[in-house]
Amino acid sequence: MSAHAVPAKTLWLVLWLTAQVGVAQAGKPALTFDFARLAECHQSSPEDAVDIYADEKLVELKLRVSVHLIAGNIGDVEEVRIEVKDCDNKMRVHSFAPSTRLQSDYSKDIRVTKTNESGKTLGASLGGALPVPAGDFVAQVSPSISGGLSEREVVTEVQQRVAPQQAVVASGTINQEHGVFFKLRSSPQTSLEGVHELTLRLLVPQNWRGDSMHVCCYATGHEKMLWMKQETTWAQVCAPVALYLAGDVEARQAARQHIEDAAL
């Protein structure tokens, strides 16, 4: 045998591992994220602007994030995470939507009925042989005496249980309330693929005309590697989004220029 020959068992193991990796890679989901790099903000009406200082105002940003499955199975994507951060900590998060939401696979609460039944029965019989006057014939007569004592008790217990729920949306602030995260999770009643609309209400200075935020999107799940499963990121994208106040033409042009410069 040549000094460079590979033992048959080792060669088989290498081929098997290569095949397993190929199968795992073939089933990987491939996704893309899409969102506008230029976003318009509308100033909220005075009655909505509560608990803010006199030198601040409240603006609302609506951001639409599209999730597009290119290949693979969307069921392998367990969570889509979206983070929106203020680049220079000048804008503070006042409120956001969607907020954390729980959902159940059951349409109603669960009703459980349990019935317990117990009883007692007592009986006896007496039998024997009785001669008959006609010849040697003996008749077998089996008279019986029986008595019964029975007790029956039925107990029915009914319980109303709240149907188990899981978080299909989880959201909260990050970066000392200068950003927000959204976690969108798969469920039998919702789809991660499609458009997700996010709303942020931001506290900004009275003279605010525009700024920028950093948006990052991740699609995560678990990937089978040989005989183990490990957490993996199927897709991710991060990009700046320039904001401008609605109706301010100069601010819109400045925001557009900012995005063009960031792309260079």
C-alpha positions in Angstrom: 0.0 0.0 0.0 1.3 3.5 -0.9 2.4 5.7 2.0 -0.1 8.3 0.9 -3.1 5.9 0.7 -6.1 6.8 2.9 -7.6 4.0 5.0 -11.0 2.9 3.8 -12.7 3.7 7.1 -11.2 7.3 7.1 -12.2 7.8 3.5 -15.8 6.7 4.2 -16.0 9.1 7.2 -14.8 12.0 5.1 -17.3 11.3 2.4 -20.2 10.9 4.9 -19.3 14.2 6.6 -19.1 16.0 3.3 -22.5 14.6 2.3 -24.1 15.7 5.6 -22.7 19.2 5.2 -24.0 19.4 1.7 -27.5 18.4 2.7 -27.5 21.0 5.5 -26.4 23.7 3.2 -28.9 22.8 0.5 -31.8 23.4 2.9 -30.7 26.7 4.3 -33.2 29.5 4.0 -32.1 32.6 2.1 -33.8 35.9 2.8 -33.5 39.6 1.9 -34.6 42.6 3.9 -35.8 45.8 2.3 -36.6 49.2 3.9 -36.5 52.8 2.7 -33.2 54.7 3.3 -35.2 58.0 3.3 -38.0 58.4 5.8 -40.4 61.3 6.5 -41.4 62.2 10.1 -44.6 64.0 11.0 -45.0 66.2 14.0 -47.6 64.9 16.5 -50.5 67.1 17.5 -50.1 69.1 20.8 -52.7 67.0 22.6 -50.6 63.9 22.0 -47.4 65.6 23.2 -47.7 65.0 27.0 -44.9 64.8 29.6 -42.3 66.6 27.4 -40.3 69.8 28.0 -41.1 73.1 26.4 -38.0 73.0 24.2 -39.0 69.6 22.8 -41.5 68.3 20.2 -42.8 64.9 19.3 -42.3 63.4 15.8 -43.6 60.1 14.5 -41.7 57.8 12.2 -43.2 54.9 10.3 -40.8 52.4 9.0 -41.8 49.4 6.8 -39.5 46.4 6.7 -40.1 43.7 4.1 -38.9 40.2 4.6 -38.6 38.2 1.3 -37.8 34.4 1.3 -35.7 33.6 -1.8 -35.0 29.9 -1.1 -35.5 27.3 1.6 -38.3 27.0 4.2 -39.6 30.0 6.1 -40.4 27.6 8.9 -36.7 27.3 9.6 -36.6 31.1 10.5 -37.5 31.2 14.1 -37.1 35.0 14.7 -36.7 38.2 12.9 -35.0 40.9 15.0 -35.0 44.6 14.0 -33.0 47.3 15.8 -33.5 51.0 15.2 -30.9 53.2 16.9 -30.2 56.9 17.1 -26.7 57.5 15.7 -25.7 60.4 18.0 -28.2 60.0 20.9 -30.1 63.3 20.2 -33.5 61.7 19.8 -35.2 59.9 22.7 -37.9 57.2 22.3 -41.3 58.3 23.6 -43.3 55.3 22.5 -43.3 52.6 19.8 -45.5 50.0 18.1 -46.1 47.1 17.9 -45.6 46.4 21.6 -45.1 43.0 23.1 -47.9 40.7 22.1 -48.8 37.2 23.2 -50.7 34.7 21.2 -52.2 31.3 21.8 -52.7 28.3 19.5 -56.1 27.8 21.0 -59.1 30.0 20.2 -60.5 29.9 23.7 -59.5 29.0 27.2 -59.2 25.3 28.0 -62.1 23.6 29.9 -61.1 20.4 31.7 -63.8 18.1 33.1 -62.9 15.2 35.5 -65.4 12.6 36.7 -64.7 10.2 39.5 -67.2 7.3 40.1 -67.2 4.8 43.0 -69.7 2.0 44.0 -70.2 -1.2 46.0 -72.3 -4.4 45.3 -73.0 -7.3 47.6 -74.8 -10.6 46.5 -75.3 -14.3 47.6 -76.9 -17.6 46.2 -77.9 -21.0 47.6 -78.2 -24.3 45.6 -78.8 -28.1 46.1 -80.3 -31.4 44.9 -84.0 -32.3 45.4 -85.3 -35.9 45.0 -88.4 -36.4 42.8 -91.0 -39.2 43.6 -91.0 -40.6 40.1 -88.4 -43.4 40.1 -84.8 -42.8 40.8 -84.7 -39.5 39.0 -83.1 -36.7 41.1 -83.8 -33.2 39.9 -81.1 -30.6 40.3 -82.8 -27.6 41.8 -80.8 -24.4 42.3 -82.9 -22.0 44.2 -81.0 -18.8 45.0 -81.2 -16.1 47.5 -79.6 -12.8 46.7 -79.3 -9.5 48.4 -77.6 -6.5 47.1 -76.3 -3.4 48.8 -74.9 -0.8 46.4 -73.5 2.6 46.9 -72.7 4.9 43.9 -70.9 8.3 44.1 -70.1 10.5 41.2 -67.9 13.5 41.6 -67.5 15.9 38.7 -64.8 18.6 38.8 -64.7 21.3 36.1 -61.6 23.6 35.7 -61.2 26.5 33.4 -57.6 27.0 32.4 -56.0 29.9 30.6 -54.7 28.7 27.3 -50.9 28.8 27.1 -49.5 31.8 25.2 -46.2 32.6 23.5 -44.7 36.0 22.5 -45.1 36.5 18.8 -43.9 40.1 19.2 -41.4 41.3 21.8 -40.2 44.9 21.8 -38.5 47.4 24.0 -36.0 50.2 24.2 -32.2 49.9 23.9 -29.2 52.3 24.0 -30.6 54.2 27.1 -33.9 54.9 25.3 -32.2 56.1 22.2 -33.3 53.1 20.2 -35.9 50.3 19.9 -35.7 46.6 19.2 -38.5 44.4 17.8 -38.4 40.6 17.9 -40.9 38.9 15.5 -41.4 35.2 16.1 -43.0 32.6 14.0 -46.3 31.0 15.0 -49.1 28.9 13.3 -51.2 32.1 12.9 -48.6 34.6 11.7 -46.0 34.8 8.9 -42.6 36.3 9.2 -42.5 36.8 5.4 -44.1 40.0 4.2 -44.2 43.6 5.3 -43.9 44.6 8.9 -44.8 48.2 9.8 -43.0 49.7 12.8 -43.9 53.0 14.4 -41.5 55.2 16.5 -42.5 58.4 18.3 -39.4 60.4 19.1 -38.7 63.4 21.4 -36.5 65.9 19.5 -35.5 69.5 20.0 -38.0 72.2 18.9 -35.7 73.3 16.1 -35.3 69.7 14.8 -35.5 69.3 11.0 -33.8 66.0 10.4 -31.3 63.4 11.6 -30.4 59.8 10.9 -30.9 56.4 12.5 -29.2 53.0 12.0 -31.4 50.1 11.2 -30.3 46.5 11.5 -32.3 43.4 10.6 -31.5 39.8 11.4 -33.1 36.4 10.6 -32.1 33.7 13.1 -32.8 30.0 13.7 -31.1 26.8 14.5 -28.9 24.9 12.0 -28.2 21.2 12.2 -24.5 20.4 12.1 -23.9 16.7 12.0 -25.8 15.4 15.1 -26.0 18.8 16.9 -28.1 22.0 16.4 -26.6 25.4 16.9 -28.0 28.9 16.7 -27.3 30.6 13.4 -28.0 33.8 11.6 -29.6 33.1 8.2 -29.5 36.7 6.9 -28.6 40.2 8.2 -28.4 43.8 6.9 -27.5 47.1 8.5 -27.9 50.5 6.9 -28.5 54.2 7.8 -31.9 55.8 7.4 -32.0 59.5 7.0 -35.0 61.3 8.6 -36.5 64.7 7.7 -39.5 66.7 8.9 -42.5 66.5 6.6 -42.9 69.6 4.5 -39.3 70.8 4.9 -37.8 70.6 1.4 -34.3 71.7 2.4 -34.2 69.0 5.1 -35.4 66.4 2.6 -32.6 67.3 0.2 -30.0 67.2 3.0 -31.3 63.8 4.1 -31.0 62.5 0.5 -27.5 63.8 0.2 -26.6 62.1 3.5 -27.7 58.7 2.1 -25.8 59.3 -1.2 -22.6 60.1 0.7 -23.0 57.1 3.0 -23.3 54.8 -0.1 -19.9 56.0 -1.5 
